[in-house]
Amino acid sequence: MNKDSKIYIAGHRGLVGSALLNSLKKRGYQNFILKSHAELDLTDQQAVASFFEKEKPEYVFLAAAKVGGIMANNTYRGQFIYENLMIQNNVIHQAYQHQVKKLLFLGSTCIYPREADQPMKENSLLTAPLEYTNEPYAIAKIAGIKLCESYNLQYETNFIAVMPTNLYGPNDNFDLESSHVLPALVRKLLLGTYLETNNWEAIRDDLENRPVRNVNPEQTASQLEEALAGFGIRKNGNSGVEVEVWGSGKPRREFLWSEDMADACVFLMESKDFKEIVASNSGSSGEIRNTHINIGTGQEVSIASLAQLIQKQVGFQGKLVFNTSKPDGTMRKLTDPSKLHHLGWKHQIDIKEGISRICQWYTSVEARC
């Protein structure tokens, strides 16, 4: 890519897209095509075709997706598979139709089997059943990998698929009903600290900046206390506060700072092509498959330990309560990033520093904009 190359970032307002945009700007890129969902519905085939015909981007980062945590994935199963298939099919196909020089498709490590060997290598894809709670989303992302791979093989396009591990960072989704575990715990534990000191001004400010369905920030303290209890943030009989964590706390997860992920993606777009990635794959069968690339740290932490790290960072003095009636999901989901390391990239931000950064960002003025 040249500094004046025309670059389209699909999903530039989200966690992934905003990190990509910032990373590219820091490197001197300046010619961006950016469209909000209101301006361009990526599930609309004709709208996407018209957009590519008009704008003619040279490079595409496909970061737009319908995403959520365990509850959202399991509840909106049809919506998750349909919207993700439509988004990626429309964008990838039009990138081929309009001769985009290079495209990067972002998936997720939920593509791997529930019982995949740990750490998960790229070649474990499609070797066993998926985790049930996010199966529709995973199937959509697998289809995206195979669409990129198949277009490369048939049409000689230069489409790269990457599978980031669990991401967190600025512009994450902190919704109390649909967010992933790390941002959910950050918000819940911060609200827990406010509840401990009866800081209703801070609670109302939080709810005003990040609205919660059926909760009015102007309600009375007792009404807000009842609403927070519905999300597992409650006072107990000993005049203390407890925050509920879904599941047993035993599952282990890998987390990657979103700006590290963006750095890896830009590195691949600047310096690696599909043919080079294929050449780096080992195997003598002659078949070309599993050409996607894991982006991760290769390090994991239990959900219980994660909650304790955030608890310490925000200064919550209360009790963590693990609700074992809620699903744990896959017990381990650790990537093997050795393929990416071999290509020349490794992460910089560890989990402790990342938690400090995300907690500071959440309470900053920037996060309210």
ZAMI-976011 format. One record per residue (C-alpha): y, z, x; residue in three letters; residue number from 1. Coordinates in steps of 0.1 Angstrom, whole numbers, plus 2048, in hexadecimal, padded with zeros to 3 digits. Layout:
<recs>
<rec v="Y" w="Z" u="X" type="ALA" seq="NUM"/>
...
</recs>
This chain:
<recs>
<rec v="800" w="800" u="800" type="MET" seq="1"/>
<rec v="823" w="7F9" u="80B" type="ASN" seq="2"/>
<rec v="840" w="811" u="804" type="LYS" seq="3"/>
<rec v="84E" w="7F8" u="7EA" type="ASP" seq="4"/>
<rec v="82D" w="7EF" u="7DA" type="SER" seq="5"/>
<rec v="82D" w="7F1" u="7B4" type="LYS" seq="6"/>
<rec v="818" w="810" u="7AB" type="ILE" seq="7"/>
<rec v="80D" w="81A" u="788" type="TYR" seq="8"/>
<rec v="802" w="83E" u="783" type="ILE" seq="9"/>
<rec v="7F0" w="842" u="762" type="ALA" seq="10"/>
<rec v="7F5" w="866" u="757" type="GLY" seq="11"/>
<rec v="812" w="86F" u="76E" type="HIS" seq="12"/>
<rec v="81D" w="88E" u="75A" type="ARG" seq="13"/>
<rec v="7FC" w="8A0" u="75D" type="GLY" seq="14"/>
<rec v="7ED" w="8B6" u="778" type="LEU" seq="15"/>
<rec v="7DD" w="89A" u="78B" type="VAL" seq="16"/>
<rec v="7F7" w="87F" u="785" type="GLY" seq="17"/>
<rec v="815" w="894" u="78D" type="SER" seq="18"/>
<rec v="805" w="89F" u="7AE" type="ALA" seq="19"/>
<rec v="7FE" w="87A" u="7B7" type="LEU" seq="20"/>
<rec v="822" w="871" u="7AF" type="LEU" seq="21"/>
<rec v="830" w="88C" u="7C5" type="ASN" seq="22"/>
<rec v="818" w="884" u="7E1" type="SER" seq="23"/>
<rec v="822" w="85F" u="7E0" type="LEU" seq="24"/>
<rec v="848" w="867" u="7DF" type="LYS" seq="25"/>
<rec v="844" w="87E" u="7FD" type="LYS" seq="26"/>
<rec v="835" w="861" u="810" type="ARG" seq="27"/>
<rec v="852" w="84A" u="808" type="GLY" seq="28"/>
<rec v="844" w="836" u="7EB" type="TYR" seq="29"/>
<rec v="85F" w="82E" u="7D1" type="GLN" seq="30"/>
<rec v="855" w="812" u="7BA" type="ASN" seq="31"/>
<rec v="843" w="823" u="79D" type="PHE" seq="32"/>
<rec v="839" w="819" u="77A" type="ILE" seq="33"/>
<rec v="838" w="838" u="765" type="LEU" seq="34"/>
<rec v="830" w="839" u="73F" type="LYS" seq="35"/>
<rec v="82C" w="857" u="729" type="SER" seq="36"/>
<rec v="812" w="858" u="70E" type="HIS" seq="37"/>
<rec v="82D" w="851" u="6F4" type="ALA" seq="38"/>
<rec v="837" w="832" u="707" type="GLU" seq="39"/>
<rec v="814" w="825" u="70E" type="LEU" seq="40"/>
<rec v="7F4" w="830" u="6FC" type="ASP" seq="41"/>
<rec v="7D9" w="828" u="715" type="LEU" seq="42"/>
<rec v="7BE" w="828" u="6F9" type="THR" seq="43"/>
<rec v="7D0" w="80A" u="6EA" type="ASP" seq="44"/>
<rec v="7C0" w="7EB" u="6F9" type="GLN" seq="45"/>
<rec v="7DB" w="7D2" u="6F0" type="GLN" seq="46"/>
<rec v="7F7" w="7EA" u="6FB" type="ALA" seq="47"/>
<rec v="7E6" w="7EE" u="71D" type="VAL" seq="48"/>
<rec v="7E1" w="7C9" u="721" type="ALA" seq="49"/>
<rec v="806" w="7C2" u="718" type="SER" seq="50"/>
<rec v="811" w="7DD" u="731" type="PHE" seq="51"/>
<rec v="7FE" w="7CE" u="74E" type="PHE" seq="52"/>
<rec v="80A" w="7AB" u="745" type="GLU" seq="53"/>
<rec v="82E" w="7B7" u="745" type="LYS" seq="54"/>
<rec v="82F" w="7CF" u="762" type="GLU" seq="55"/>
<rec v="815" w="7C0" u="77A" type="LYS" seq="56"/>
<rec v="80D" w="7DF" u="78F" type="PRO" seq="57"/>
<rec v="7FF" w="7D9" u="7B2" type="GLU" seq="58"/>
<rec v="7ED" w="7FB" u="7B5" type="TYR" seq="59"/>
<rec v="7E0" w="812" u="799" type="VAL" seq="60"/>
<rec v="7D8" w="837" u="79A" type="PHE" seq="61"/>
<rec v="7C4" w="83F" u="77A" type="LEU" seq="62"/>
<rec v="7CA" w="864" u="774" type="ALA" seq="63"/>
<rec v="7CE" w="863" u="74E" type="ALA" seq="64"/>
<rec v="7B2" w="874" u="73B" type="ALA" seq="65"/>
<rec v="7AA" w="88B" u="71E" type="LYS" seq="66"/>
<rec v="7A1" w="8AC" u="72F" type="VAL" seq="67"/>
<rec v="79A" w="8D0" u="727" type="GLY" seq="68"/>
<rec v="785" w="8EF" u="72D" type="GLY" seq="69"/>
<rec v="763" w="8F8" u="720" type="ILE" seq="70"/>
<rec v="76F" w="900" u="6FD" type="MET" seq="71"/>
<rec v="783" w="8DF" u="6F9" type="ALA" seq="72"/>
<rec v="767" w="8CA" u="708" type="ASN" seq="73"/>
<rec v="74D" w="8D9" u="6F1" type="ASN" seq="74"/>
<rec v="763" w="8D8" u="6D2" type="THR" seq="75"/>
<rec v="773" w="8B5" u="6D4" type="TYR" seq="76"/>
<rec v="754" w="8A3" u="6E1" type="ARG" seq="77"/>
<rec v="75B" w="882" u="6CF" type="GLY" seq="78"/>
<rec v="77F" w="882" u="6D8" type="GLN" seq="79"/>
<rec v="778" w="888" u="6FD" type="PHE" seq="80"/>
<rec v="75F" w="86C" u="701" type="ILE" seq="81"/>
<rec v="772" w="853" u="6EC" type="TYR" seq="82"/>
<rec v="795" w="858" u="6FB" type="GLU" seq="83"/>
<rec v="789" w="859" u="71F" type="ASN" seq="84"/>
<rec v="774" w="83A" u="71B" type="LEU" seq="85"/>
<rec v="790" w="827" u="70B" type="MET" seq="86"/>
<rec v="7AA" w="832" u="725" type="ILE" seq="87"/>
<rec v="795" w="828" u="743" type="GLN" seq="88"/>
<rec v="786" w="809" u="734" type="ASN" seq="89"/>
<rec v="7A8" w="7FB" u="72B" type="ASN" seq="90"/>
<rec v="7B9" w="803" u="74C" type="VAL" seq="91"/>
<rec v="79D" w="7F9" u="763" type="ILE" seq="92"/>
<rec v="797" w="7D8" u="750" type="HIS" seq="93"/>
<rec v="7BC" w="7CF" u="750" type="GLN" seq="94"/>
<rec v="7BF" w="7D7" u="775" type="ALA" seq="95"/>
<rec v="7A3" w="7BD" u="77B" type="TYR" seq="96"/>
<rec v="7B3" w="7A4" u="763" type="GLN" seq="97"/>
<rec v="7D5" w="7A7" u="774" type="HIS" seq="98"/>
<rec v="7C7" w="7A7" u="798" type="GLN" seq="99"/>
<rec v="7D2" w="7CA" u="7A2" type="VAL" seq="100"/>
<rec v="7CE" w="7CE" u="7C7" type="LYS" seq="101"/>
<rec v="7BE" w="7F0" u="7C5" type="LYS" seq="102"/>
<rec v="7B6" w="80A" u="7AB" type="LEU" seq="103"/>
<rec v="7AC" w="82F" u="7AF" type="LEU" seq="104"/>
<rec v="799" w="83E" u="792" type="PHE" seq="105"/>
<rec v="798" w="864" u="78F" type="LEU" seq="106"/>
<rec v="779" w="874" u="780" type="GLY" seq="107"/>
<rec v="76B" w="897" u="781" type="SER" seq="108"/>
<rec v="74D" w="8A8" u="792" type="THR" seq="109"/>
<rec v="740" w="8B0" u="76F" type="CYS" seq="110"/>
<rec v="72F" w="88E" u="772" type="ILE" seq="111"/>
<rec v="713" w="89F" u="786" type="TYR" seq="112"/>
<rec v="6F3" w="8AD" u="775" type="PRO" seq="113"/>
<rec v="6F3" w="8D1" u="76A" type="ARG" seq="114"/>
<rec v="6D7" w="8DA" u="782" type="GLU" seq="115"/>
<rec v="6E3" w="8C4" u="79F" type="ALA" seq="116"/>
<rec v="6DB" w="8D0" u="7C2" type="ASP" seq="117"/>
<rec v="6F8" w="8E3" u="7D1" type="GLN" seq="118"/>
<rec v="70E" w="8D8" u="7E1" type="PRO" seq="119"/>
<rec v="70F" w="8B9" u="7CC" type="MET" seq="120"/>
<rec v="70E" w="898" u="7DE" type="LYS" seq="121"/>
<rec v="719" w="877" u="7CF" type="GLU" seq="122"/>
<rec v="6F5" w="86B" u="7CD" type="ASN" seq="123"/>
<rec v="6EB" w="886" u="7B4" type="SER" seq="124"/>
<rec v="6FD" w="872" u="799" type="LEU" seq="125"/>
<rec v="6E6" w="869" u="77B" type="LEU" seq="126"/>
<rec v="6C8" w="87C" u="789" type="THR" seq="127"/>
<rec v="6C5" w="896" u="76D" type="ALA" seq="128"/>
<rec v="6D5" w="8A2" u="74C" type="PRO" seq="129"/>
<rec v="6F9" w="8AB" u="74B" type="LEU" seq="130"/>
<rec v="708" w="8CD" u="741" type="GLU" seq="131"/>
<rec v="709" w="8CC" u="71A" type="TYR" seq="132"/>
<rec v="72B" w="8DA" u="714" type="THR" seq="133"/>
<rec v="73E" w="8BE" u="726" type="ASN" seq="134"/>
<rec v="724" w="8A2" u="723" type="GLU" seq="135"/>
<rec v="73A" w="88A" u="70F" type="PRO" seq="136"/>
<rec v="757" w="88D" u="729" type="TYR" seq="137"/>
<rec v="73E" w="889" u="746" type="ALA" seq="138"/>
<rec v="72E" w="86A" u="737" type="ILE" seq="139"/>
<rec v="751" w="85A" u="733" type="ALA" seq="140"/>
<rec v="759" w="861" u="758" type="LYS" seq="141"/>
<rec v="737" w="854" u="763" type="ILE" seq="142"/>
<rec v="73F" w="834" u="750" type="ALA" seq="143"/>
<rec v="760" w="832" u="763" type="GLY" seq="144"/>
<rec v="74F" w="834" u="784" type="ILE" seq="145"/>
<rec v="736" w="819" u="77B" type="LYS" seq="146"/>
<rec v="752" w="803" u="76D" type="LEU" seq="147"/>
<rec v="764" w="804" u="78E" type="CYS" seq="148"/>
<rec v="745" w="7FF" u="7A2" type="GLU" seq="149"/>
<rec v="739" w="7E2" u="78C" type="SER" seq="150"/>
<rec v="75A" w="7D0" u="78C" type="TYR" seq="151"/>
<rec v="75B" w="7D3" u="7B2" type="ASN" seq="152"/>
<rec v="738" w="7C4" u="7B5" type="LEU" seq="153"/>
<rec v="73D" w="7A8" u="79C" type="GLN" seq="154"/>
<rec v="762" w="7A0" u="7A0" type="TYR" seq="155"/>
<rec v="769" w="7AD" u="7C4" type="GLU" seq="156"/>
<rec v="784" w="7C4" u="7B8" type="THR" seq="157"/>
<rec v="78F" w="7E2" u="7CD" type="ASN" seq="158"/>
<rec v="78A" w="7FF" u="7B5" type="PHE" seq="159"/>
<rec v="782" w="822" u="7C3" type="ILE" seq="160"/>
<rec v="775" w="83F" u="7AF" type="ALA" seq="161"/>
<rec v="77A" w="863" u="7BA" type="VAL" seq="162"/>
<rec v="76B" w="883" u="7AB" type="MET" seq="163"/>
<rec v="782" w="8A1" u="7B1" type="PRO" seq="164"/>
<rec v="774" w="8C3" u="7AC" type="THR" seq="165"/>
<rec v="786" w="8DD" u="795" type="ASN" seq="166"/>
<rec v="7AB" w="8D7" u="79A" type="LEU" seq="167"/>
<rec v="7C8" w="8EE" u="796" type="TYR" seq="168"/>
<rec v="7ED" w="8ED" u="79E" type="GLY" seq="169"/>
<rec v="810" w="8E5" u="791" type="PRO" seq="170"/>
<rec v="811" w="8D6" u="76E" type="ASN" seq="171"/>
<rec v="7EE" w="8E2" u="765" type="ASP" seq="172"/>
<rec v="7E4" w="8E8" u="741" type="ASN" seq="173"/>
<rec v="7E9" w="90D" u="73A" type="PHE" seq="174"/>
<rec v="7E1" w="90B" u="714" type="ASP" seq="175"/>
<rec v="7CF" w="92A" u="709" type="LEU" seq="176"/>
<rec v="7B6" w="916" u="6F5" type="GLU" seq="177"/>
<rec v="7AF" w="8F7" u="70A" type="SER" seq="178"/>
<rec v="7B6" w="8FF" u="72F" type="SER" seq="179"/>
<rec v="79D" w="901" u="74B" type="HIS" seq="180"/>
<rec v="793" w="923" u="759" type="VAL" seq="181"/>
<rec v="7AC" w="927" u="775" type="LEU" seq="182"/>
<rec v="7CC" w="91F" u="763" type="PRO" seq="183"/>
<rec v="7BF" w="932" u="745" type="ALA" seq="184"/>
<rec v="7BA" w="951" u="75A" type="LEU" seq="185"/>
<rec v="7DC" w="94E" u="76A" type="VAL" seq="186"/>
<rec v="7EE" w="94E" u="749" type="ARG" seq="187"/>
<rec v="7D8" w="968" u="738" type="LYS" seq="188"/>
<rec v="7DC" w="980" u="755" type="LEU" seq="189"/>
<rec v="801" w="97B" u="757" type="LEU" seq="190"/>
<rec v="804" w="982" u="732" type="LEU" seq="191"/>
<rec v="7EE" w="9A0" u="738" type="GLY" seq="192"/>
<rec v="807" w="9AE" u="751" type="THR" seq="193"/>
<rec v="823" w="9A9" u="738" type="TYR" seq="194"/>
<rec v="80F" w="9BB" u="71D" type="LEU" seq="195"/>
<rec v="808" w="9D8" u="734" type="GLU" seq="196"/>
<rec v="82E" w="9DF" u="737" type="THR" seq="197"/>
<rec v="836" w="9D4" u="713" type="ASN" seq="198"/>
<rec v="84C" w="9B9" u="721" type="ASN" seq="199"/>
<rec v="850" w="9A6" u="701" type="TRP" seq="200"/>
<rec v="86C" w="991" u="70E" type="GLU" seq="201"/>
<rec v="856" w="982" u="729" type="ALA" seq="202"/>
<rec v="83A" w="97D" u="70F" type="ILE" seq="203"/>
<rec v="851" w="96B" u="6F7" type="ARG" seq="204"/>
<rec v="85F" w="956" u="714" type="ASP" seq="205"/>
<rec v="83C" w="94C" u="71E" type="ASP" seq="206"/>
<rec v="833" w="942" u="6FB" type="LEU" seq="207"/>
<rec v="854" w="92F" u="6F7" type="GLU" seq="208"/>
<rec v="84E" w="91B" u="716" type="ASN" seq="209"/>
<rec v="829" w="914" u="70F" type="ARG" seq="210"/>
<rec v="824" w="916" u="6E9" type="PRO" seq="211"/>
<rec v="804" w="923" u="6DB" type="VAL" seq="212"/>
<rec v="7F6" w="915" u="6BA" type="ARG" seq="213"/>
<rec v="7FF" w="92C" u="69C" type="ASN" seq="214"/>
<rec v="812" w="944" u="6B2" type="VAL" seq="215"/>
<rec v="838" w="948" u="6AD" type="ASN" seq="216"/>
<rec v="84A" w="958" u="6CB" type="PRO" seq="217"/>
<rec v="863" w="968" u="6B3" type="GLU" seq="218"/>
<rec v="848" w="97D" u="6A2" type="GLN" seq="219"/>
<rec v="848" w="9A3" u="6A4" type="THR" seq="220"/>
<rec v="838" w="9B4" u="6C2" type="ALA" seq="221"/>
<rec v="81B" w="9C0" u="6AD" type="SER" seq="222"/>
<rec v="815" w="99C" u="6A0" type="GLN" seq="223"/>
<rec v="817" w="98E" u="6C3" type="LEU" seq="224"/>
<rec v="7FF" w="9A9" u="6CF" type="GLU" seq="225"/>
<rec v="7E6" w="99F" u="6B5" type="GLU" seq="226"/>
<rec v="7EA" w="97A" u="6BE" type="ALA" seq="227"/>
<rec v="7E4" w="981" u="6E3" type="LEU" seq="228"/>
<rec v="7C5" w="996" u="6DA" type="ALA" seq="229"/>
<rec v="7B7" w="976" u="6CA" type="GLY" seq="230"/>
<rec v="7B8" w="966" u="6ED" type="PHE" seq="231"/>
<rec v="7A8" w="984" u="6FE" type="GLY" seq="232"/>
<rec v="7C8" w="995" u="70A" type="ILE" seq="233"/>
<rec v="7C8" w="9B7" u="6F9" type="ARG" seq="234"/>
<rec v="7D0" w="9DC" u="6FC" type="LYS" seq="235"/>
<rec v="7B2" w="9F3" u="6FC" type="ASN" seq="236"/>
<rec v="7AE" w="A16" u="6EF" type="GLY" seq="237"/>
<rec v="7B8" w="A26" u="710" type="ASN" seq="238"/>
<rec v="7DB" w="A18" u="70E" type="SER" seq="239"/>
<rec v="7D1" w="9FE" u="728" type="GLY" seq="240"/>
<rec v="7CE" w="9D8" u="726" type="VAL" seq="241"/>
<rec v="7AF" w="9C3" u="72A" type="GLU" seq="242"/>
<rec v="7AC" w="99D" u="72F" type="VAL" seq="243"/>
<rec v="78D" w="98B" u="724" type="GLU" seq="244"/>
<rec v="77C" w="972" u="73B" type="VAL" seq="245"/>
<rec v="764" w="959" u="72B" type="TRP" seq="246"/>
<rec v="740" w="95D" u="736" type="GLY" seq="247"/>
<rec v="72E" w="974" u="74E" type="SER" seq="248"/>
<rec v="745" w="96D" u="76C" type="GLY" seq="249"/>
<rec v="727" w="962" u="780" type="LYS" seq="250"/>
<rec v="72B" w="93C" u="781" type="PRO" seq="251"/>
<rec v="73A" w="930" u="7A1" type="ARG" seq="252"/>
<rec v="754" w="915" u="7A3" type="ARG" seq="253"/>
<rec v="766" w="901" u="7BD" type="GLU" seq="254"/>
<rec v="78C" w="8FC" u="7B9" type="PHE" seq="255"/>
<rec v="7A3" w="8E3" u="7CA" type="LEU" seq="256"/>
<rec v="7C9" w="8E5" u="7CB" type="TRP" seq="257"/>
<rec v="7D7" w="8C7" u="7B9" type="SER" seq="258"/>
<rec v="7EE" w="8BC" u="7D5" type="GLU" seq="259"/>
<rec v="7D0" w="8BC" u="7ED" type="ASP" seq="260"/>
<rec v="7BE" w="8A5" u="7D4" type="MET" seq="261"/>
<rec v="7DD" w="88E" u="7D2" type="ALA" seq="262"/>
<rec v="7DE" w="88C" u="7F8" type="ASP" seq="263"/>
<rec v="7B9" w="882" u="7F9" type="ALA" seq="264"/>
<rec v="7BF" w="867" u="7DF" type="CYS" seq="265"/>
<rec v="7DD" w="858" u="7F1" type="VAL" seq="266"/>
<rec v="7CA" w="859" u="812" type="PHE" seq="267"/>
<rec v="7AE" w="844" u="802" type="LEU" seq="268"/>
<rec v="7C6" w="82C" u="7F2" type="MET" seq="269"/>
<rec v="7D9" w="827" u="812" type="GLU" seq="270"/>
<rec v="7BC" w="823" u="82A" type="SER" seq="271"/>
<rec v="79A" w="81D" u="81A" type="LYS" seq="272"/>
<rec v="78C" w="800" u="806" type="ASP" seq="273"/>
<rec v="76D" w="7FE" u="7F0" type="PHE" seq="274"/>
<rec v="75A" w="7E9" u="809" type="LYS" seq="275"/>
<rec v="760" w="803" u="824" type="GLU" seq="276"/>
<rec v="754" w="81E" u="80D" type="ILE" seq="277"/>
<rec v="734" w="80A" u="805" type="VAL" seq="278"/>
<rec v="72E" w="805" u="82A" type="ALA" seq="279"/>
<rec v="730" w="82A" u="830" type="SER" seq="280"/>
<rec v="715" w="832" u="816" type="ASN" seq="281"/>
<rec v="6F3" w="838" u="825" type="SER" seq="282"/>
<rec v="6D3" w="829" u="817" type="GLY" seq="283"/>
<rec v="6BE" w="80B" u="81D" type="SER" seq="284"/>
<rec v="6B4" w="801" u="7F9" type="SER" seq="285"/>
<rec v="6CE" w="7E6" u="7F8" type="GLY" seq="286"/>
<rec v="6DC" w="7F4" u="7D7" type="GLU" seq="287"/>
<rec v="700" w="7FD" u="7D5" type="ILE" seq="288"/>
<rec v="706" w="81C" u="7C0" type="ARG" seq="289"/>
<rec v="716" w="83E" u="7C2" type="ASN" seq="290"/>
<rec v="735" w="830" u="7D3" type="THR" seq="291"/>
<rec v="74B" w="84A" u="7C5" type="HIS" seq="292"/>
<rec v="75A" w="865" u="7DB" type="ILE" seq="293"/>
<rec v="75A" w="88B" u="7D6" type="ASN" seq="294"/>
<rec v="77B" w="89C" u="7DC" type="ILE" seq="295"/>
<rec v="776" w="8C1" u="7E1" type="GLY" seq="296"/>
<rec v="777" w="8DF" u="7F9" type="THR" seq="297"/>
<rec v="751" w="8E5" u="7FC" type="GLY" seq="298"/>
<rec v="75A" w="90A" u="7F5" type="GLN" seq="299"/>
<rec v="753" w="91E" u="7D5" type="GLU" seq="300"/>
<rec v="75C" w="93F" u="7C4" type="VAL" seq="301"/>
<rec v="74E" w="952" u="7A7" type="SER" seq="302"/>
<rec v="762" w="953" u="786" type="ILE" seq="303"/>
<rec v="763" w="979" u="78A" type="ALA" seq="304"/>
<rec v="771" w="977" u="7AD" type="SER" seq="305"/>
<rec v="78A" w="95D" u="7A2" type="LEU" seq="306"/>
<rec v="796" w="973" u="785" type="ALA" seq="307"/>
<rec v="79A" w="990" u="79E" type="GLN" seq="308"/>
<rec v="7AE" w="97B" u="7B6" type="LEU" seq="309"/>
<rec v="7C6" w="971" u="79B" type="ILE" seq="310"/>
<rec v="7C7" w="995" u="78E" type="GLN" seq="311"/>
<rec v="7D2" w="9A1" u="7B0" type="LYS" seq="312"/>
<rec v="7EB" w="985" u="7B4" type="GLN" seq="313"/>
<rec v="7FD" w="98B" u="793" type="VAL" seq="314"/>
<rec v="7FA" w="9B1" u="795" type="GLY" seq="315"/>
<rec v="7E6" w="9B7" u="776" type="PHE" seq="316"/>
<rec v="7DB" w="9DB" u="775" type="GLN" seq="317"/>
<rec v="7C4" w="9D9" u="757" type="GLY" seq="318"/>
<rec v="79F" w="9D1" u="752" type="LYS" seq="319"/>
<rec v="78D" w="9B0" u="753" type="LEU" seq="320"/>
<rec v="773" w="9AD" u="737" type="VAL" seq="321"/>
<rec v="758" w="992" u="73A" type="PHE" seq="322"/>
<rec v="74E" w="984" u="718" type="ASN" seq="323"/>
<rec v="729" w="97A" u="71D" type="THR" seq="324"/>
<rec v="728" w="96B" u="6FA" type="SER" seq="325"/>
<rec v="73C" w="94E" u="707" type="LYS" seq="326"/>
<rec v="72C" w="932" u="71B" type="PRO" seq="327"/>
<rec v="72A" w="933" u="740" type="ASP" seq="328"/>
<rec v="725" w="90E" u="745" type="GLY" seq="329"/>
<rec v="714" w="902" u="764" type="THR" seq="330"/>
<rec v="70D" w="91F" u="77C" type="MET" seq="331"/>
<rec v="717" w="90C" u="79B" type="ARG" seq="332"/>
<rec v="72B" w="8ED" u="7A0" type="LYS" seq="333"/>
<rec v="733" w="8E8" u="7C5" type="LEU" seq="334"/>
<rec v="73B" w="8C6" u="7D4" type="THR" seq="335"/>
<rec v="730" w="8B8" u="7F5" type="ASP" seq="336"/>
<rec v="750" w="8A8" u="803" type="PRO" seq="337"/>
<rec v="740" w="89C" u="823" type="SER" seq="338"/>
<rec v="744" w="878" u="819" type="LYS" seq="339"/>
<rec v="769" w="87D" u="816" type="LEU" seq="340"/>
<rec v="76A" w="891" u="837" type="HIS" seq="341"/>
<rec v="758" w="874" u="848" type="HIS" seq="342"/>
<rec v="773" w="85D" u="83B" type="LEU" seq="343"/>
<rec v="78D" w="873" u="84B" type="GLY" seq="344"/>
<rec v="79B" w="88C" u="832" type="TRP" seq="345"/>
<rec v="798" w="8B2" u="82D" type="LYS" seq="346"/>
<rec v="7AA" w="8CB" u="816" type="HIS" seq="347"/>
<rec v="7C5" w="8E2" u="822" type="GLN" seq="348"/>
<rec v="7CB" w="8FD" u="807" type="ILE" seq="349"/>
<rec v="7B1" w="918" u="802" type="ASP" seq="350"/>
<rec v="7AC" w="92B" u="7E1" type="ILE" seq="351"/>
<rec v="7C0" w="94A" u="7EA" type="LYS" seq="352"/>
<rec v="7DF" w="936" u="7F4" type="GLU" seq="353"/>
<rec v="7DB" w="91F" u="7D6" type="GLY" seq="354"/>
<rec v="7DA" w="93C" u="7BD" type="ILE" seq="355"/>
<rec v="7FA" w="94A" u="7CD" type="SER" seq="356"/>
<rec v="80A" w="928" u="7C9" type="ARG" seq="357"/>
<rec v="800" w="922" u="7A5" type="ILE" seq="358"/>
<rec v="80B" w="945" u="79A" type="CYS" seq="359"/>
<rec v="82D" w="940" u="7AA" type="GLN" seq="360"/>
<rec v="830" w="91E" u="79B" type="TRP" seq="361"/>
<rec v="827" w="92A" u="778" type="TYR" seq="362"/>
<rec v="843" w="944" u="778" type="THR" seq="363"/>
<rec v="85C" w="92C" u="789" type="SER" seq="364"/>
<rec v="87A" w="91B" u="779" type="VAL" seq="365"/>
<rec v="86A" w="8F9" u="782" type="GLU" seq="366"/>
<rec v="84C" w="901" u="76C" type="ALA" seq="367"/>
<rec v="863" w="905" u="74E" type="ARG" seq="368"/>
<rec v="872" w="8E3" u="751" type="CYS" seq="369"/>
</recs>
